[in-house]
Amino acid sequence: MPASFVTLRPDENQARGIGQYAIDFLQGKYPDPEPSVWKMVERFHLDSIACAVSALACGANAPKVLRAEALDYPVAAGKPGATCLGSKVRVSPEKAILANSSAAREWDSNGTNFGYNPARGHTRGEFGHNDFYPVALAAAQVAGLDGRTTVKAMIAIDEIRGRLAEVFALKNYKIDHVVHGAIASAAVYGALLGATAEQIESAIGLTVAHYIPFRAIRAGKQLSDSKGASAAISTEVAVNSARRAMRGFVGPADIFRNPEAIFCLFEKPAAKGTSPIELVLSTSGDDFAVMGMHFKLGLYEHQSAGAIQGLMDLLKAHPTILQDRQQLKSLRITIYEPAFGIIGDPAKRDPRTRQSADHSMVYIVATLLRKAYEQKAAGWKELMLVPADYDDQALFDPLTREIMQKIEFRHGGPEYDAKYPDGIPTTLEIDHARVGHVSSGLVMYPEGHARNDSGNLDSLLEHKFRLLAGLGVEDVDALYRRFSNVAGKSQAEVDGLLDFRIRGM
């Protein structure tokens, strides 16, 4: 079936248009997306579950605190509510979403998008992550929805936030990327619970006018819980805005054309009374935003994936490198902006928290190489980064710190910058006493990237699921089955989906 789209022009009320799109899409006005789209979002959701379960089982601070907070907001008997992962207690839905989204995001290991759609000329390159599936699950529990509607809502969330990331670069104005996901969350939650397009417009207006997170949450030498919980907190207020609007609260209208809101404030529209963006949302076929999103195969900032692939390739091609670590002279990484400024920040050469370490290129590469020396092995499965690679012992491992001092990080200049966000342009070079100088060459599409065609993805994702989920449950196979094919589950199965035991919960 050919793809079809809804275009929201700059001269129309795009906030209301997003609301109407969400309603029409979820009520079946359009033919269903192709099976490949359903499969892709199921993959991303399954991946996020492993991330969430392991974060809770390992006692990660933000998920633990926010889950405890959610459990302090139980709903009265007989009132609709949602549950946290590993709990039967019905709580206020925005609090369940807060807890579950935080757990999914904590390791920074779930899906990623780079806001890149060259076929349409929408290449603003904003980041984003698959943090928002708890919105669909909570709404399904509250409204009594089946699995197919729940997964369709996940597709809609990814579509709205993914297309916004293609046309408006929040990072250029030091605004955190989670705003796009918050807008999508307000729209889809409202649509699932029966909101009108006007009410969703109010919810989006409330979210954008009252709750804009700046990238201050990600600044500093040692990052805090705010970095991982940003999506969760923004989604909490977005869903609360939707609930408030459905009760009759009228928020700012037509927020994309509001001259004092972030869109027109930071980017002057081409004409008076318009917004600075055109938004094109898929309604059917297989050209959905989720199809261009990327997987992380372990715990690392996704922009380091090119260097990881380069290191894997060199170690495989030159196994002699692993025979004697004293023969390593230096390692050089050349990369693009914004990666150079984010994960190559000199402040991150001495990470002392996990949140800083997983955004430190030198730490990530040094840890992988340290593991390769210890295991005498190279490969994504053998070296996949897990929570233990960021605990206090790993953070200050002497060999890791020694290797970090041998790593040089370079900006590749316009030649590299021009190739992002199509790919993750990276070159990794090693100078070795015995092997000499070796180079990975330019890496563009590492494993996990949407344009990687190695054919290894399913095997690597299953390996990752087992590594992470195994930290939190006794029967990994049962958990895998529980969260596979959510679209085929009944209303009752969806309602009890999060009711399973997590170690320590």
Secondary structure as GFF3:
##gff-version 3
##sequence-region A 1 505
A	DSSP	beta_strand	4	8	.	.	.	ID=ss1
A	DSSP	alpha_helix	14	26	.	.	.	ID=ss2
A	DSSP	alpha_helix	35	57	.	.	.	ID=ss3
A	DSSP	alpha_helix	61	71	.	.	.	ID=ss4
A	DSSP	alpha_helix	93	105	.	.	.	ID=ss5
A	DSSP	beta_strand	112	113	.	.	.	ID=ss6
A	DSSP	beta_strand	128	129	.	.	.	ID=ss7
A	DSSP	alpha_helix	133	143	.	.	.	ID=ss8
A	DSSP	alpha_helix	147	167	.	.	.	ID=ss9
A	DSSP	three_ten_helix	170	173	.	.	.	ID=ss10
A	DSSP	alpha_helix	178	192	.	.	.	ID=ss11
A	DSSP	alpha_helix	197	210	.	.	.	ID=ss12
A	DSSP	three_ten_helix	215	218	.	.	.	ID=ss13
A	DSSP	alpha_helix	225	246	.	.	.	ID=ss14
A	DSSP	three_ten_helix	255	257	.	.	.	ID=ss15
A	DSSP	alpha_helix	262	266	.	.	.	ID=ss16
A	DSSP	beta_strand	279	284	.	.	.	ID=ss17
A	DSSP	three_ten_helix	289	292	.	.	.	ID=ss18
A	DSSP	three_ten_helix	302	304	.	.	.	ID=ss19
A	DSSP	alpha_helix	305	317	.	.	.	ID=ss20
A	DSSP	three_ten_helix	319	322	.	.	.	ID=ss21
A	DSSP	three_ten_helix	325	327	.	.	.	ID=ss22
A	DSSP	beta_strand	328	335	.	.	.	ID=ss23
A	DSSP	alpha_helix	339	342	.	.	.	ID=ss24
A	DSSP	three_ten_helix	346	349	.	.	.	ID=ss25
A	DSSP	alpha_helix	354	357	.	.	.	ID=ss26
A	DSSP	alpha_helix	361	375	.	.	.	ID=ss27
A	DSSP	alpha_helix	380	383	.	.	.	ID=ss28
A	DSSP	three_ten_helix	387	390	.	.	.	ID=ss29
A	DSSP	alpha_helix	392	395	.	.	.	ID=ss30
A	DSSP	alpha_helix	398	404	.	.	.	ID=ss31
A	DSSP	beta_strand	407	411	.	.	.	ID=ss32
A	DSSP	alpha_helix	414	417	.	.	.	ID=ss33
A	DSSP	beta_strand	426	432	.	.	.	ID=ss34
A	DSSP	beta_strand	436	439	.	.	.	ID=ss35
A	DSSP	alpha_helix	457	469	.	.	.	ID=ss36
A	DSSP	alpha_helix	476	482	.	.	.	ID=ss37
A	DSSP	three_ten_helix	486	488	.	.	.	ID=ss38
A	DSSP	alpha_helix	491	495	.	.	.	ID=ss39
###
